[in-house]
Amino acid sequence: MNRSQRIVLAAALLVFPTATPARDKVYETAKLIDLRSQSKSEACLAIQIGDISYLVHYVNAAPFLGGGFQPGSLIVGDPVEVRIKGDHLYLRLTQKKYEDEEKMRILRRERVIPEKPPATCAVPVEVGKDK
């Protein structure tokens, strides 16, 4: 590789630093507070990150194929890896047979205070269609 090719390559790397999509996926360790199945293909999860609890709605995109992530494989109280982007929470999966993360719509955000327990899936929240 000659000098001019190296300069072009270095400039491209500086201009396009986000060429690797995994770079912007920063996960936080959270705690699974509650998990309730609403049907064979839908579930509510309550997840706490620091002093904020999130109620999220999960829809299995392929329940008729018997595939996809099964939230029932999670254990309430265990740590989970998550990231938040806009109105969605992404749950990082460690099981090899699934994709690397599952997208869930955030239904409610609530600050956790010592006098009050964190939100659970027992809180009535209207669930509409996911985007």
MOQUI-V612090 format. One record per residue. N is the residue number from 1. RES is the residue in one letter. OMEGA is omega in degrees with one decimal (* if undefined). NEAR is the number of other C-alpha atoms within 8 Angstrom. Layout:
BEGIN
N & RES & OMEGA & NEAR
N & RES & OMEGA & NEAR
END
This chain:
BEGIN
1 & M & -179.1 & 4
2 & N & -173.7 & 5
3 & R & -178.1 & 6
4 & S & 177.3 & 6
5 & Q & 177.5 & 8
6 & R & 178.7 & 9
7 & I & 178.5 & 8
8 & V & 179.1 & 8
9 & L & 179.1 & 8
10 & A & 178.5 & 8
11 & A & 178.9 & 8
12 & A & 178.6 & 8
13 & L & 177.2 & 8
14 & L & -178.3 & 7
15 & V & -176.4 & 6
16 & F & -177.1 & 7
17 & P & -178.2 & 7
18 & T & 179.5 & 7
19 & A & 177.9 & 5
20 & T & -176.9 & 6
21 & P & -178.3 & 7
22 & A & -177.4 & 5
23 & R & -176.9 & 7
24 & D & 179.4 & 6
25 & K & 179.1 & 7
26 & V & -176.9 & 6
27 & Y & 174.6 & 8
28 & E & 174.4 & 8
29 & T & -178.7 & 9
30 & A & 179.1 & 12
31 & K & 175.9 & 11
32 & L & -175.7 & 15
33 & I & -177.1 & 12
34 & D & 179.4 & 12
35 & L & 178.9 & 13
36 & R & 175.9 & 8
37 & S & 178.1 & 9
38 & Q & 175.7 & 8
39 & S & 179.3 & 6
40 & K & -176.1 & 6
41 & S & -178.0 & 9
42 & E & 178.6 & 11
43 & A & 173.2 & 13
44 & C & 174.9 & 14
45 & L & 173.1 & 16
46 & A & -175.1 & 15
47 & I & 179.3 & 13
48 & Q & 175.4 & 13
49 & I & -178.2 & 11
50 & G & -179.4 & 6
51 & D & 177.7 & 8
52 & I & 173.6 & 10
53 & S & -177.6 & 15
54 & Y & 167.9 & 15
55 & L & -177.7 & 15
56 & V & -179.6 & 14
57 & H & 179.3 & 13
58 & Y & 175.3 & 11
59 & V & 175.5 & 9
60 & N & -176.0 & 10
61 & A & -176.4 & 6
62 & A & -177.8 & 8
63 & P & -178.1 & 10
64 & F & 178.0 & 5
65 & L & -179.6 & 5
66 & G & -178.3 & 6
67 & G & 179.2 & 7
68 & G & 179.9 & 9
69 & F & 177.6 & 7
70 & Q & -178.3 & 6
71 & P & 179.5 & 7
72 & G & 178.1 & 7
73 & S & 177.7 & 5
74 & L & 179.8 & 6
75 & I & 178.9 & 7
76 & V & -178.2 & 8
77 & G & -179.5 & 8
78 & D & 174.2 & 8
79 & P & 176.1 & 8
80 & V & 178.0 & 10
81 & E & -177.4 & 11
82 & V & 169.3 & 12
83 & R & -178.3 & 12
84 & I & 176.4 & 8
85 & K & -178.9 & 7
86 & G & -179.4 & 4
87 & D & -178.9 & 7
88 & H & 174.3 & 10
89 & L & 179.4 & 13
90 & Y & -180.0 & 12
91 & L & 179.4 & 12
92 & R & -178.8 & 12
93 & L & 179.4 & 11
94 & T & 179.7 & 5
95 & Q & -172.2 & 5
96 & K & -175.1 & 6
97 & K & 178.9 & 4
98 & Y & 175.0 & 9
99 & E & -173.5 & 7
100 & D & 178.7 & 7
101 & E & 177.0 & 9
102 & E & -179.4 & 10
103 & K & 179.9 & 9
104 & M & -179.9 & 12
105 & R & 177.7 & 11
106 & I & 179.0 & 12
107 & L & -175.4 & 10
108 & R & 172.7 & 7
109 & R & -178.8 & 9
110 & E & 177.2 & 9
111 & R & 179.6 & 7
112 & V & 176.5 & 10
113 & I & -174.3 & 8
114 & P & -176.6 & 5
115 & E & -173.9 & 4
116 & K & 177.8 & 6
117 & P & 178.7 & 7
118 & P & 179.4 & 10
119 & A & 175.5 & 10
120 & T & 179.7 & 10
121 & C & 175.8 & 12
122 & A & 178.0 & 4
123 & V & -179.6 & 6
124 & P & 178.0 & 5
125 & V & -179.6 & 5
126 & E & -178.5 & 4
127 & V & 176.5 & 6
128 & G & 179.6 & 4
129 & K & 176.2 & 4
130 & D & 178.4 & 5
131 & K & * & 2
END
